[in-house]
Amino acid sequence: MKLKFKKQGFQTDAVKAVVDCFAGQPPSKGFKYNPLEETHTIDIFTQEKKEDLSKGFKATRHIYDYVFTDSTNERTFVGELDASSEVVVYAKLPKSFKIPTPVGNYNPDWAIAFQEGKVKHVYFVAETKGSMSSMDLRKIEDSKIECARKFFAKITSEQVKYDVVNSYGKLMELVK
């Protein structure tokens, strides 16, 4: 009797099992970020997108006229960002904006610029989550977020802050 395995499915499951195993390891051990002279171009924001505008949020403060969100929590967050008098401009970071981590690339959700003088952190990079409990996050996701904290701590000044928020109210608690 011969057994047949769906090769790709088996490989994918095996890789996921190994990554999940390492995801529980503390990210603060054994690695550090070193700033490089490399820069990103604005091209990551100007690549042509083919989106159905009826599924987007019509925005006034976003870098584009429409924002496409990944969840209802993000949609609510965008509505509050867009209505805020403290927010000058914001952007949903493109999938091509990645931070390398030991457990895989990480893509934060938002870049936000506030009016100077109204908040203590003029620039904010945010990850939006429906829950702030680390118990609700997969270990790998939690590890990537911890790595992102180290990354932004290394490359930014006091004016720039990175954190995880579940609402616009939580964001304002962190920047005021």
ZIVEN-V841848 format. One record per helix or strand of 2 or more residues. SS is the DSSP state (alpha for helix, beta for strand). FROM is the first residue (numbers start at 0). LEN is the number of residues. If there is no record, write none. Layout:
SS;FROM;LEN + SS;FROM;LEN
This chain:
alpha;6;17 + alpha;42;4 + alpha;52;3 + beta;56;2 + beta;65;2 + alpha;71;12 + beta;86;6 + beta;109;5 + beta;122;6 + alpha;133;3 + alpha;138;17 + beta;159;6 + alpha;167;8
